[in-house]
Amino acid sequence: MIDSDGAGRVLIIDDDPLVGQMLRAHVEAAGFEGRVTDDAATFFEIERQWHPTHVVVDLVMDHMDGLAVLDALAKAGSEAAVVISSGMGARVIGAAQEVTAAHGLTYAGALAKPFTAADVEAVLSATPNPRRQAALGSDEPLSPWDDPQFVEVFQRALDDGDVRFALQPKVSCRTRAVVGYEVLSRWEVDGVPVPPSIFVTRAEKTGLAAALTDRVFADALAWFADVVGPGDEHLSINLSASEFSTPGLDQRLAGACKKAGVDPHRVILELTETSPLEDARLSLELLTRLRLQGFRLSIDDFGVGYSSMRQLAALPFSEVKIDRSFVMEIAETREAEIFVRSMLDLAHALGLECTAEGVECAAVIDLLTEFGCDHAQGFHIARPMFPEALASWTAPALRT
């Protein structure tokens, strides 16, 4: 399925031969093998025989319907990542993204015409590396292990220090200075990274969420105390909703801070907004205890959950993190701008700080600064990196 010398295979359907050939040239310049056609029957024949890692589908074609192509790909069980190509504007592309997801296809991104070679490379590079998927031999790299086997392997990885932490810097929108770092867990199996969305979910299911939190939290605090030292920067770490049924969470985390010599006030605990809190009374009590210990609390992925207003009104949060799905679009669509402005106004009116996630270009952080957002993080600022790489990193806005 994967070309031995390339990053993957990209099949393009576009009824404009010049656009199609230009896109193929951009694809190949990005290190992928490319094929292009303007005929639907030929497209599906190549897709069946060639097994592309990506397909680029033009939404508007004179003699065929791009949405019908997506429907046919889904019915054929295509495993290719779908890239939408269109000149119809962000709202239409956004709707096509929803259609792609509704069909159960993998959405890789969009190319808004006219696009550049850099745009093509960025979309293809953002898709999970097909080589790694092939090496794992499965979309679920942990599927060979049943739950008892996973517990044994993962617990050993925790004990041996094989579960590491990466850091993504967060900067002030106003000054562009670094204000903190988000801690992200990382794990490799046979040299191949396992997505956190997979191993964290499995850890939650098998009762290892607390062990994962303890390991990553302790390691990150030790680094923070040793490398960052005294100052105003903070450390953010994600908590699973399953942790809120764990007795003594506040004492465990406070004890880890005391052992590392880090004031809990410099630690932000992030709770994903889409994670349901099954026992509202117990959750409120535990979150309040964490605040009394000095920790700050943040709602992660704000704007996409089912209970934003309830959680903001009832729970003692100090920060909201605006979801990337809104932030990434604010330079492109009026709707996204309105949503982000409204979330910022609401949070600030409640006395909460705001961090925008998914900042991927200078135009977005400039707009966030104009809107009064407090902090920002995203690939434009820095990708997550291991501590040894962070040692030589400097915030882009501070480089001269």
VOPAGU-2260 file (C-alpha; in pm, 1 decimal, decimal comma):
REM VOPAGU-2260
SITE   aa  ch    i         X         Y         Z
SITE  MET   A    0       0,0       0,0       0,0
SITE  ILE   A    1     281,9     243,3      83,4
SITE  ASP   A    2     540,5     335,5    -172,0
SITE  SER   A    3     877,0     242,0     -28,5
SITE  ASP   A    4    1036,5     570,6    -126,6
SITE  GLY   A    5     753,3     812,8     -53,5
SITE  ALA   A    6     545,1     941,1     234,8
SITE  GLY   A    7     224,3     803,3      80,7
SITE  ARG   A    8       1,9     792,4    -227,4
SITE  VAL   A    9    -234,3    1072,8    -324,5
SITE  LEU   A   10    -517,1    1025,3    -577,1
SITE  ILE   A   11    -673,8    1345,1    -713,8
SITE  ILE   A   12   -1005,0    1399,8    -892,3
SITE  ASP   A   13   -1056,6    1743,2   -1047,5
SITE  ASP   A   14   -1236,4    1829,3   -1370,6
SITE  ASP   A   15    -986,6    2107,6   -1452,0
SITE  PRO   A   16    -677,5    1935,2   -1602,2
SITE  LEU   A   17    -451,4    2231,6   -1527,8
SITE  VAL   A   18    -551,7    2243,8   -1160,9
SITE  GLY   A   19    -521,5    1866,5   -1135,5
SITE  GLN   A   20    -170,1    1856,7   -1281,3
SITE  MET   A   21     -57,1    2151,6   -1068,4
SITE  LEU   A   22    -189,8    1977,4    -758,3
SITE  ARG   A   23     -10,4    1656,7    -854,9
SITE  ALA   A   24     315,7    1852,9    -889,9
SITE  HIS   A   25     266,4    2001,1    -541,0
SITE  VAL   A   26     191,2    1654,8    -401,4
SITE  GLU   A   27     508,3    1507,1    -547,1
SITE  ALA   A   28     714,7    1805,0    -430,1
SITE  ALA   A   29     592,9    1723,8     -78,7
SITE  GLY   A   30     739,4    1372,6    -109,0
SITE  PHE   A   31     419,8    1185,1    -197,0
SITE  GLU   A   32     340,5     982,7    -507,6
SITE  GLY   A   33      52,7    1137,3    -700,4
SITE  ARG   A   34    -204,1    1039,9    -962,2
SITE  VAL   A   35    -477,4    1256,5   -1110,9
SITE  THR   A   36    -788,5    1203,1   -1319,9
SITE  ASP   A   37   -1097,3    1398,5   -1423,5
SITE  ASP   A   38   -1311,1    1088,0   -1471,6
SITE  ALA   A   39   -1511,6     931,5   -1187,9
SITE  ALA   A   40   -1499,3     575,6   -1320,8
SITE  THR   A   41   -1121,8     597,0   -1361,9
SITE  PHE   A   42   -1088,5     751,9   -1016,6
SITE  PHE   A   43   -1266,9     462,9    -846,9
SITE  GLU   A   44   -1078,5     202,4   -1049,5
SITE  ILE   A   45    -744,7     354,6    -944,8
SITE  GLU   A   46    -866,9     380,4    -584,2
SITE  ARG   A   47    -951,8       9,1    -578,9
SITE  GLN   A   48    -625,0    -106,5    -731,7
SITE  TRP   A   49    -372,8     148,1    -606,3
SITE  HIS   A   50    -496,3     190,3    -245,4
SITE  PRO   A   51    -403,5     558,5    -198,4
SITE  THR   A   52    -329,0     693,5     147,3
SITE  HIS   A   53    -506,7    1019,7      55,3
SITE  VAL   A   54    -772,1    1126,2    -194,1
SITE  VAL   A   55    -824,3    1488,4    -296,6
SITE  VAL   A   56   -1183,6    1552,6    -402,8
SITE  ASP   A   57   -1294,1    1867,1    -585,2
SITE  LEU   A   58   -1640,4    1957,6    -459,5
SITE  VAL   A   59   -1763,8    2139,5    -769,9
SITE  MET   A   60   -1716,9    1963,0   -1104,3
SITE  ASP   A   61   -1920,2    2011,3   -1421,6
SITE  HIS   A   62   -1998,4    1646,2   -1489,4
SITE  MET   A   63   -2003,7    1498,7   -1138,4
SITE  ASP   A   64   -2090,5    1579,5    -777,8
SITE  GLY   A   65   -1805,7    1587,9    -527,9
SITE  LEU   A   66   -2043,0    1485,9    -248,7
SITE  ALA   A   67   -2146,7    1183,6    -454,4
SITE  VAL   A   68   -1778,9    1090,2    -477,7
SITE  LEU   A   69   -1756,3    1099,2     -96,8
SITE  ASP   A   70   -2067,8     882,4     -70,6
SITE  ALA   A   71   -1922,7     627,2    -312,2
SITE  LEU   A   72   -1589,7     621,7    -126,2
SITE  ALA   A   73   -1772,7     544,6     196,4
SITE  LYS   A   74   -1978,9     267,0      37,4
SITE  ALA   A   75   -1660,7     117,2    -106,2
SITE  GLY   A   76   -1502,7     112,6     239,6
SITE  SER   A   77   -1216,6     341,9     140,4
SITE  GLU   A   78    -950,4     385,5     407,7
SITE  ALA   A   79    -788,6     684,9     237,7
SITE  ALA   A   80    -775,1    1017,6     419,7
SITE  VAL   A   81    -997,1    1270,3     241,2
SITE  VAL   A   82    -879,4    1618,3     143,3
SITE  ILE   A   83   -1154,7    1854,6      27,4
SITE  SER   A   84   -1067,5    2093,6    -255,7
SITE  SER   A   85   -1298,6    2384,8    -339,7
SITE  GLY   A   86   -1322,0    2750,5    -424,7
SITE  MET   A   87   -1666,2    2785,5    -265,5
SITE  GLY   A   88   -1554,0    2936,5      63,2
SITE  ALA   A   89   -1502,8    2825,5     420,3
SITE  ARG   A   90   -1869,3    2762,1     506,9
SITE  VAL   A   91   -1919,7    2519,9     217,9
SITE  ILE   A   92   -1590,0    2346,0     294,1
SITE  GLY   A   93   -1691,1    2320,2     658,2
SITE  ALA   A   94   -2020,5    2159,9     560,9
SITE  ALA   A   95   -1835,1    1913,8     336,5
SITE  GLN   A   96   -1611,0    1826,2     630,7
SITE  GLU   A   97   -1921,8    1735,7     831,8
SITE  VAL   A   98   -2048,8    1522,8     541,9
SITE  THR   A   99   -1712,5    1344,3     527,3
SITE  ALA   A  100   -1724,9    1265,6     897,8
SITE  ALA   A  101   -2088,6    1155,6     876,3
SITE  HIS   A  102   -1987,8     901,1     612,3
SITE  GLY   A  103   -1726,9     758,0     848,0
SITE  LEU   A  104   -1437,6     869,3     627,5
SITE  THR   A  105   -1112,1    1010,6     763,5
SITE  TYR   A  106   -1097,1    1386,6     709,6
SITE  ALA   A  107    -743,7    1513,2     644,0
SITE  GLY   A  108    -807,4    1881,0     573,7
SITE  ALA   A  109    -911,3    2128,2     306,7
SITE  LEU   A  110    -748,3    2310,7      18,1
SITE  ALA   A  111    -927,3    2637,9     -50,0
SITE  LYS   A  112    -864,7    2746,3    -409,8
SITE  PRO   A  113    -636,3    2909,2    -501,7
SITE  PHE   A  114    -388,5    2713,3    -293,6
SITE  THR   A  115      -9,7    2701,2    -284,4
SITE  ALA   A  116     247,9    2424,2    -264,7
SITE  ALA   A  117     292,4    2509,2     102,8
SITE  ASP   A  118     -81,5    2462,6     160,5
SITE  VAL   A  119     -68,8    2116,5       1,8
SITE  GLU   A  120     234,1    2011,5     202,7
SITE  ALA   A  121      77,9    2137,1     526,0
SITE  VAL   A  122    -243,6    1938,8     474,7
SITE  LEU   A  123     -65,4    1617,5     379,5
SITE  SER   A  124     190,4    1649,2     659,1
SITE  ALA   A  125     -80,6    1702,2     918,9
SITE  THR   A  126    -231,5    1361,0     845,2
SITE  PRO   A  127    -104,0    1074,3    1066,3
SITE  ASN   A  128     202,2     918,2     904,6
SITE  PRO   A  129      79,2     626,7     690,4
SITE  ARG   A  130     414,2     450,2     733,5
SITE  ARG   A  131     354,6     428,9    1107,0
SITE  GLN   A  132       6,3     292,3    1055,5
SITE  ALA   A  133     141,6      30,1     817,8
SITE  ALA   A  134     419,4     -62,0    1059,9
SITE  LEU   A  135     166,2    -111,7    1334,9
SITE  GLY   A  136     -48,8    -322,7    1105,8
SITE  SER   A  137    -367,8    -187,8    1263,4
SITE  ASP   A  138    -562,4     132,6    1318,3
SITE  GLU   A  139    -570,3      29,0    1684,7
SITE  PRO   A  140    -207,8     -43,2    1779,3
SITE  LEU   A  141    -308,7    -189,8    2115,7
SITE  SER   A  142    -568,8    -427,3    1972,7
SITE  PRO   A  143    -348,8    -740,3    2004,7
SITE  TRP   A  144    -365,9    -704,0    2383,9
SITE  ASP   A  145    -672,4    -780,9    2590,6
SITE  ASP   A  146    -727,1    -570,5    2901,9
SITE  PRO   A  147    -517,5    -783,4    3143,7
SITE  GLN   A  148    -228,6    -788,7    2894,7
SITE  PHE   A  149    -254,0    -413,3    2843,1
SITE  VAL   A  150    -248,7    -354,3    3220,0
SITE  GLU   A  151      68,3    -561,6    3252,5
SITE  VAL   A  152     246,2    -394,2    2959,7
SITE  PHE   A  153     138,0     -39,2    3037,7
SITE  GLN   A  154     211,2     -65,7    3409,5
SITE  ARG   A  155     560,2    -191,2    3324,7
SITE  ALA   A  156     604,1     103,2    3083,4
SITE  LEU   A  157     504,0     342,8    3361,4
SITE  ASP   A  158     740,4     179,3    3609,3
SITE  ASP   A  159    1030,8     177,6    3362,1
SITE  GLY   A  160     985,5     540,6    3257,5
SITE  ASP   A  161     885,9     449,1    2902,1
SITE  VAL   A  162     580,8     675,3    2923,4
SITE  ARG   A  163     732,1    1018,8    2879,1
SITE  PHE   A  164     601,2    1372,7    2879,1
SITE  ALA   A  165     619,3    1637,4    2610,3
SITE  LEU   A  166     561,9    2009,7    2658,4
SITE  GLN   A  167     378,6    2265,2    2446,9
SITE  PRO   A  168     457,9    2626,1    2535,3
SITE  LYS   A  169     183,0    2879,9    2595,7
SITE  VAL   A  170     246,2    3251,8    2535,8
SITE  SER   A  171      87,7    3580,2    2631,2
SITE  CYS   A  172    -107,2    3725,4    2339,2
SITE  ARG   A  173      -8,3    4077,5    2442,4
SITE  THR   A  174     364,6    4036,3    2504,8
SITE  ARG   A  175     431,0    3702,3    2324,2
SITE  ALA   A  176     636,0    3597,5    2628,6
SITE  VAL   A  177     613,3    3237,3    2749,5
SITE  VAL   A  178     370,4    3206,8    3040,2
SITE  GLY   A  179     355,0    2830,3    3079,6
SITE  TYR   A  180     368,8    2479,3    2937,3
SITE  GLU   A  181     105,5    2212,2    2879,9
SITE  VAL   A  182     214,2    1859,7    2974,7
SITE  LEU   A  183     126,5    1586,4    2722,0
SITE  SER   A  184     190,5    1215,5    2772,1
SITE  ARG   A  185     378,2    1014,8    2507,6
SITE  TRP   A  186     434,1     640,4    2462,9
SITE  GLU   A  187     600,3     426,3    2196,5
SITE  VAL   A  188     550,8      56,4    2124,5
SITE  ASP   A  189     842,0    -101,5    1937,9
SITE  GLY   A  190     965,1     244,9    1841,0
SITE  VAL   A  191     628,7     356,7    1699,3
SITE  PRO   A  192     435,5     633,6    1879,9
SITE  VAL   A  193      91,2     535,1    2006,5
SITE  PRO   A  194    -161,5     822,6    1986,0
SITE  PRO   A  195    -251,4     949,3    2334,5
SITE  SER   A  196    -619,2     930,5    2240,8
SITE  ILE   A  197    -574,0     552,3    2223,0
SITE  PHE   A  198    -355,5     468,3    2521,6
SITE  VAL   A  199    -512,3     724,2    2757,4
SITE  THR   A  200    -859,3     591,7    2677,5
SITE  ARG   A  201    -739,0     236,0    2738,0
SITE  ALA   A  202    -577,0     342,4    3066,0
SITE  GLU   A  203    -905,6     495,8    3178,4
SITE  LYS   A  204   -1094,1     181,3    3086,0
SITE  THR   A  205    -856,7     -46,9    3277,1
SITE  GLY   A  206    -820,5     164,0    3590,0
SITE  LEU   A  207    -471,7     297,8    3517,1
SITE  ALA   A  208    -564,5     664,0    3469,1
SITE  ALA   A  209    -447,1     753,1    3820,1
SITE  ALA   A  210    -116,3     571,6    3771,4
SITE  LEU   A  211     -62,7     754,3    3441,8
SITE  THR   A  212    -139,7    1090,1    3602,3
SITE  ASP   A  213      95,3    1023,1    3893,1
SITE  ARG   A  214     384,6     917,5    3669,9
SITE  VAL   A  215     359,8    1203,2    3419,5
SITE  PHE   A  216     279,0    1463,2    3685,9
SITE  ALA   A  217     576,5    1366,0    3902,5
SITE  ASP   A  218     820,3    1366,6    3609,5
SITE  ALA   A  219     692,7    1699,5    3476,0
SITE  LEU   A  220     704,2    1863,9    3819,4
SITE  ALA   A  221    1063,5    1748,9    3870,3
SITE  TRP   A  222    1159,6    1902,7    3533,8
SITE  PHE   A  223     966,4    2221,1    3612,4
SITE  ALA   A  224    1135,9    2267,6    3949,3
SITE  ASP   A  225    1482,7    2194,5    3812,4
SITE  VAL   A  226    1473,7    2376,5    3477,5
SITE  VAL   A  227    1213,1    2651,9    3505,4
SITE  GLY   A  228    1262,7    2721,2    3874,3
SITE  PRO   A  229    1108,7    3017,6    4058,4
SITE  GLY   A  230     899,8    3257,3    3852,8
SITE  ASP   A  231     553,2    3320,0    3717,3
SITE  GLU   A  232     535,0    3045,4    3454,2
SITE  HIS   A  233     283,6    2769,4    3514,9
SITE  LEU   A  234     247,3    2402,2    3428,1
SITE  SER   A  235     -80,1    2264,3    3286,8
SITE  ILE   A  236    -176,2    1898,7    3303,6
SITE  ASN   A  237    -489,0    1720,5    3183,0
SITE  LEU   A  238    -706,8    1524,3    3420,8
SITE  SER   A  239    -937,9    1244,2    3314,9
SITE  ALA   A  240   -1299,2    1266,0    3429,4
SITE  SER   A  241   -1249,2     915,9    3568,8
SITE  GLU   A  242   -1007,2    1067,5    3821,2
SITE  PHE   A  243   -1294,5    1240,4    3995,8
SITE  SER   A  244   -1412,7     911,3    4138,5
SITE  THR   A  245   -1065,1     852,4    4286,7
SITE  PRO   A  246   -1055,8     927,2    4662,6
SITE  GLY   A  247    -789,9    1170,8    4778,4
SITE  LEU   A  248    -703,1    1316,9    4435,9
SITE  ASP   A  249    -641,9    1658,7    4590,4
SITE  GLN   A  250    -405,6    1513,6    4851,8
SITE  ARG   A  251    -217,4    1307,5    4591,8
SITE  LEU   A  252    -155,0    1604,3    4364,7
SITE  ALA   A  253     -70,4    1838,8    4650,4
SITE  GLY   A  254     172,8    1579,1    4785,0
SITE  ALA   A  255     343,4    1553,9    4446,0
SITE  CYS   A  256     384,5    1932,9    4435,8
SITE  LYS   A  257     528,4    1939,0    4787,1
SITE  LYS   A  258     777,0    1664,0    4701,9
SITE  ALA   A  259     892,5    1853,2    4391,7
SITE  GLY   A  260     898,9    2189,6    4565,5
SITE  VAL   A  261     643,9    2347,8    4328,2
SITE  ASP   A  262     370,4    2575,9    4461,1
SITE  PRO   A  263      28,8    2434,1    4354,4
SITE  HIS   A  264     -67,1    2788,8    4250,6
SITE  ARG   A  265     168,8    2740,9    3954,8
SITE  VAL   A  266     -17,7    2430,4    3838,5
SITE  ILE   A  267    -329,0    2438,1    3619,1
SITE  LEU   A  268    -540,2    2122,0    3610,6
SITE  GLU   A  269    -730,1    2090,7    3282,4
SITE  LEU   A  270   -1064,1    1911,4    3262,4
SITE  THR   A  271   -1197,1    1841,7    2913,4
SITE  GLU   A  272   -1538,9    1999,9    2879,5
SITE  THR   A  273   -1674,6    1703,2    2684,0
SITE  SER   A  274   -1591,5    1466,0    2971,6
SITE  PRO   A  275   -1909,1    1408,7    3172,2
SITE  LEU   A  276   -1890,2    1447,3    3548,4
SITE  GLU   A  277   -2115,5    1165,1    3661,8
SITE  ASP   A  278   -2155,4    1276,1    4022,4
SITE  ALA   A  279   -2205,8    1653,1    4019,5
SITE  ARG   A  280   -2195,8    1689,7    4399,5
SITE  LEU   A  281   -1878,1    1484,5    4437,9
SITE  SER   A  282   -1713,5    1665,4    4147,0
SITE  LEU   A  283   -1798,7    2007,6    4288,2
SITE  GLU   A  284   -1657,2    1907,0    4626,5
SITE  LEU   A  285   -1336,3    1768,0    4476,5
SITE  LEU   A  286   -1281,2    2064,5    4244,9
SITE  THR   A  287   -1334,3    2298,2    4538,0
SITE  ARG   A  288   -1079,7    2102,3    4743,8
SITE  LEU   A  289    -828,7    2133,6    4459,2
SITE  ARG   A  290    -883,8    2510,1    4450,4
SITE  LEU   A  291    -837,1    2526,1    4826,9
SITE  GLN   A  292    -504,1    2345,6    4783,9
SITE  GLY   A  293    -402,1    2632,3    4554,6
SITE  PHE   A  294    -440,0    2463,5    4212,9
SITE  ARG   A  295    -595,9    2653,7    3926,7
SITE  LEU   A  296    -862,5    2480,5    3717,9
SITE  SER   A  297    -928,4    2505,4    3345,4
SITE  ILE   A  298   -1205,8    2387,7    3113,2
SITE  ASP   A  299   -1029,8    2240,7    2809,5
SITE  ASP   A  300   -1187,9    2237,2    2459,7
SITE  PHE   A  301   -1434,9    2506,9    2565,5
SITE  GLY   A  302   -1720,8    2561,1    2323,6
SITE  VAL   A  303   -1771,7    2204,3    2203,0
SITE  GLY   A  304   -1918,3    2043,4    2516,4
SITE  TYR   A  305   -2275,0    1985,4    2616,8
SITE  SER   A  306   -2271,8    2182,0    2941,7
SITE  SER   A  307   -2052,4    2487,9    2898,0
SITE  MET   A  308   -2280,7    2733,2    3074,0
SITE  ARG   A  309   -2365,2    2496,8    3360,3
SITE  GLN   A  310   -2000,6    2414,6    3428,0
SITE  LEU   A  311   -1893,9    2778,1    3417,4
SITE  ALA   A  312   -2171,3    2880,4    3653,9
SITE  ALA   A  313   -2143,3    2595,1    3903,1
SITE  LEU   A  314   -1778,9    2490,0    3918,0
SITE  PRO   A  315   -1477,5    2687,8    4049,1
SITE  PHE   A  316   -1277,4    2722,8    3727,3
SITE  SER   A  317   -1016,2    2991,4    3676,3
SITE  GLU   A  318    -950,1    2950,4    3302,5
SITE  VAL   A  319   -1118,4    2840,8    2980,8
SITE  LYS   A  320    -930,8    2705,8    2679,3
SITE  ILE   A  321   -1118,5    2786,3    2359,4
SITE  ASP   A  322   -1131,1    2485,6    2130,0
SITE  ARG   A  323    -908,7    2484,8    1822,6
SITE  SER   A  324   -1202,0    2418,8    1590,2
SITE  PHE   A  325   -1314,7    2779,3    1649,0
SITE  VAL   A  326    -971,9    2940,1    1678,2
SITE  MET   A  327    -832,4    2802,1    1351,8
SITE  GLU   A  328   -1116,1    2960,7    1152,0
SITE  ILE   A  329   -1126,4    3312,5    1295,2
SITE  ALA   A  330    -914,1    3458,8    1017,3
SITE  GLU   A  331   -1136,8    3293,7     755,5
SITE  THR   A  332   -1499,7    3310,2     867,6
SITE  ARG   A  333   -1713,7    3574,0    1032,0
SITE  GLU   A  334   -1902,7    3304,1    1222,3
SITE  ALA   A  335   -1588,8    3172,7    1395,3
SITE  GLU   A  336   -1486,5    3527,0    1486,0
SITE  ILE   A  337   -1825,7    3590,8    1644,9
SITE  PHE   A  338   -1810,8    3266,4    1843,8
SITE  VAL   A  339   -1460,6    3338,6    1976,2
SITE  ARG   A  340   -1539,7    3700,1    2065,5
SITE  SER   A  341   -1852,2    3584,4    2249,6
SITE  MET   A  342   -1664,4    3316,7    2444,8
SITE  LEU   A  343   -1394,9    3566,7    2540,1
SITE  ASP   A  344   -1652,8    3822,5    2654,7
SITE  LEU   A  345   -1840,3    3561,7    2859,4
SITE  ALA   A  346   -1529,2    3422,2    3026,1
SITE  HIS   A  347   -1384,5    3762,9    3105,5
SITE  ALA   A  348   -1719,2    3879,8    3246,1
SITE  LEU   A  349   -1699,3    3584,1    3486,3
SITE  GLY   A  350   -1344,0    3675,6    3587,0
SITE  LEU   A  351   -1177,2    3387,2    3399,9
SITE  GLU   A  352    -858,6    3391,8    3194,9
SITE  CYS   A  353    -876,3    3266,9    2835,7
SITE  THR   A  354    -632,6    3056,1    2636,3
SITE  ALA   A  355    -685,6    2991,4    2265,2
SITE  GLU   A  356    -572,2    2654,5    2130,7
SITE  GLY   A  357    -486,0    2569,5    1770,4
SITE  VAL   A  358    -302,0    2890,4    1675,7
SITE  GLU   A  359    -137,3    2797,7    1347,0
SITE  CYS   A  360     -51,6    3130,9    1185,3
SITE  ALA   A  361      49,1    3486,4    1277,6
SITE  ALA   A  362    -281,7    3631,4    1155,4
SITE  VAL   A  363    -474,5    3429,2    1413,7
SITE  ILE   A  364    -267,6    3534,6    1713,3
SITE  ASP   A  365    -284,2    3896,4    1594,8
SITE  LEU   A  366    -664,6    3873,2    1588,6
SITE  LEU   A  367    -672,5    3707,0    1929,9
SITE  THR   A  368    -463,2    3992,7    2067,8
SITE  GLU   A  369    -706,5    4241,1    1915,6
SITE  PHE   A  370    -999,7    4052,6    2072,5
SITE  GLY   A  371    -837,9    4065,1    2416,9
SITE  CYS   A  372    -749,0    3697,4    2453,0
SITE  ASP   A  373    -501,6    3635,1    2733,8
SITE  HIS   A  374    -290,7    3341,2    2616,4
SITE  ALA   A  375    -234,2    3126,8    2306,7
SITE  GLN   A  376     -80,2    2795,8    2209,9
SITE  GLY   A  377     -52,3    2605,6    1884,1
SITE  PHE   A  378     182,7    2497,7    1607,9
SITE  HIS   A  379     260,5    2858,3    1506,5
SITE  ILE   A  380     410,8    2906,8    1850,2
SITE  ALA   A  381     553,4    2558,4    1901,2
SITE  ARG   A  382     467,6    2194,5    1851,7
SITE  PRO   A  383     479,3    1968,4    2156,7
SITE  MET   A  384     839,7    1870,6    2225,0
SITE  PHE   A  385    1038,8    1667,8    2471,0
SITE  PRO   A  386    1227,3    1861,6    2740,6
SITE  GLU   A  387    1564,1    1815,1    2571,2
SITE  ALA   A  388    1432,2    1988,2    2257,9
SITE  LEU   A  389    1266,9    2263,3    2459,0
SITE  ALA   A  390    1606,6    2355,4    2599,8
SITE  SER   A  391    1709,4    2502,3    2262,6
SITE  TRP   A  392    1368,4    2647,4    2169,4
SITE  THR   A  393    1290,2    3016,3    2172,6
SITE  ALA   A  394     944,1    3165,2    2131,8
SITE  PRO   A  395     905,5    3284,8    1767,0
SITE  ALA   A  396     793,0    3630,7    1870,6
SITE  LEU   A  397    1110,5    3673,2    2080,1
SITE  ARG   A  398    1357,2    3579,2    1805,2
SITE  THR   A  399    1560,5    3856,1    1649,9
